[in-house]
Amino acid sequence: LSGAALDAICVLGAPEPGEDQEEETGRRRAVASGKFVDPIKHLDQWRVICIDFHRFRTKNPDKCKVLIRQGIPEFLRGSLWQSLAMPRELLQKYPPDLYEKMRQVEVAPCEDEIVRDIHRTFPKHVLYCDKKGLGQQQLLNVLRAYSVFNPEVGYCQGMGFICGILLMYMNEEDSFLML
């Protein structure tokens, strides 16, 4: 399997019929146009970058931007997204157990809307396909906590998908801080 097909299986479900052919055609075009990225070289670059990501980002902002646009390897996405967004900085303004405190609040401002939308978030993904399963419970926990933390925003429909992707790569608390 190619990298994109493997990503499709691991992250979003099985590829649709014909996707493999489309992907192969796209890869051939990329090679022909000179835009093909050698995956081994790409992984090696990320290996070096991850040793001290903030230093690399400061010294080489343009190269960092190019590499990010080429794609962060799947196994590094959660940690690099957090390095880019610096969500732990939020804990300097708030108590360290902020997520747990928000989660413990009994009444969330938008709970009815969140519960109504949970089953619509990545319904075919293995993490979220089971009603009342771990993935849907984690989504509910994080979205409820965020609606308590930021009642001005509360909840809007697209947040479930953003949160769902974050939960594929990190734990509940980190996903909450990323929102």
C-alpha positions in Angstrom: 0.0 0.0 0.0 1.1 3.5 -0.7 1.4 6.1 2.1 -1.9 7.9 1.2 -3.8 4.6 1.0 -2.4 3.6 4.4 -3.3 7.0 5.8 -6.8 6.5 4.4 -7.2 3.2 6.1 -5.7 4.2 9.4 -7.3 7.6 9.7 -10.5 7.9 7.7 -11.5 4.4 6.7 -11.0 2.2 3.7 -10.3 4.0 0.3 -13.1 4.4 -2.1 -13.1 2.2 -5.2 -10.8 3.7 -7.8 -8.8 5.8 -5.3 -5.7 3.7 -5.8 -5.7 4.3 -9.5 -6.2 8.1 -9.0 -3.4 8.1 -6.4 -1.0 6.3 -8.7 -1.8 8.8 -11.5 -1.2 11.7 -9.1 2.1 10.2 -8.0 3.2 9.8 -11.6 2.3 13.5 -12.3 4.3 14.6 -9.2 7.4 12.6 -10.3 7.1 14.0 -13.8 6.8 17.6 -12.6 9.7 17.3 -10.2 7.5 17.8 -7.1 7.8 14.2 -5.9 9.2 13.9 -2.3 11.3 11.0 -1.5 9.6 9.5 1.6 12.9 8.2 3.2 14.5 11.6 2.8 11.4 13.3 4.1 11.3 11.0 7.2 15.1 11.6 7.8 14.6 15.4 7.7 11.8 15.1 10.3 13.9 12.9 12.5 16.6 15.6 12.6 14.1 18.4 13.1 12.3 16.7 16.0 15.5 16.7 18.1 14.9 20.5 18.7 11.9 21.6 16.7 11.6 25.1 18.2 15.2 25.9 17.4 14.8 24.6 13.8 11.6 26.5 13.4 13.3 29.7 14.6 16.4 29.4 12.4 14.7 28.0 9.3 11.1 29.3 9.1 10.9 29.0 5.3 12.2 25.4 5.2 10.0 24.5 8.1 7.0 25.8 6.2 7.9 23.8 3.1 8.3 20.6 5.1 5.0 21.1 6.9 3.2 21.7 3.6 4.8 18.5 2.2 3.2 16.7 5.2 4.0 15.8 8.7 4.5 12.1 9.1 1.5 10.5 10.7 3.3 9.2 13.8 4.7 12.7 14.5 1.5 14.7 13.9 0.2 14.9 17.5 3.4 16.0 19.0 4.3 18.4 16.3 0.8 20.0 16.2 1.3 20.6 19.9 4.7 22.0 19.4 3.3 24.4 16.8 0.2 25.5 18.8 1.9 25.5 22.2 -1.3 24.6 24.1 0.5 24.0 27.4 1.1 27.8 27.5 -2.6 28.0 28.4 -1.8 26.3 31.7 0.4 29.2 32.7 -2.8 31.3 33.0 -5.0 28.6 34.4 -4.7 25.8 37.0 -2.9 22.6 35.8 -6.1 20.5 36.2 -8.2 22.9 34.1 -9.5 20.2 31.8 -10.6 18.0 34.7 -12.3 20.9 36.4 -14.2 21.8 33.2 -15.1 18.1 32.7 -16.6 17.9 36.2 -19.0 20.7 35.7 -22.5 19.1 35.8 -24.3 21.4 33.3 -22.6 22.3 30.0 -24.1 25.2 28.0 -24.3 23.3 24.7 -24.6 19.7 25.9 -27.8 18.9 23.9 -26.3 20.1 20.6 -23.1 18.2 21.3 -24.9 15.0 22.1 -27.1 15.4 19.0 -24.0 15.8 16.8 -21.6 13.2 18.3 -22.8 10.3 16.1 -22.4 12.4 13.0 -18.7 12.8 13.6 -16.6 10.4 11.5 -19.4 7.7 11.6 -17.3 5.2 9.6 -14.1 5.6 11.6 -13.3 2.7 13.9 -12.8 5.1 16.9 -16.2 6.8 16.5 -18.5 4.2 14.9 -19.7 2.7 18.2 -22.5 4.6 19.9 -21.5 5.1 23.5 -18.0 3.8 22.6 -14.7 5.2 23.8 -14.3 7.6 20.9 -17.7 9.1 21.2 -17.3 9.4 25.0 -14.0 11.2 24.5 -15.6 13.5 22.0 -18.4 14.3 24.4 -16.0 14.9 27.3 -13.7 17.3 25.4 -16.5 19.2 23.6 -18.5 19.6 26.9 -15.4 20.8 28.7 -14.6 23.3 26.0 -18.2 24.7 26.0 -17.9 25.2 29.8 -14.4 26.8 29.4 -15.5 29.1 26.6 -19.2 29.8 26.9 -19.0 32.6 24.4 -18.1 30.2 21.7 -19.7 27.2 23.3 -20.1 24.7 20.5 -20.6 24.8 16.8 -21.1 21.9 14.4 -17.7 21.7 12.9 -15.9 21.5 16.2 -16.7 17.8 16.5 -14.6 17.0 13.4 -11.7 19.1 14.6 -11.8 17.5 18.0 -12.2 14.1 16.4 -9.0 14.5 14.4 -7.1 15.8 17.5 -8.3 12.7 19.5 -6.9 10.4 16.8 -3.5 11.8 17.6 -3.5 12.8 21.3 -5.3 12.3 24.6 -8.4 14.1 25.8 -6.6 16.8 27.8 -4.2 17.7 25.0 -7.1 17.8 22.5 -9.0 20.1 24.9 -6.0 22.4 25.2 -5.5 22.4 21.4 -9.1 23.7 20.9 
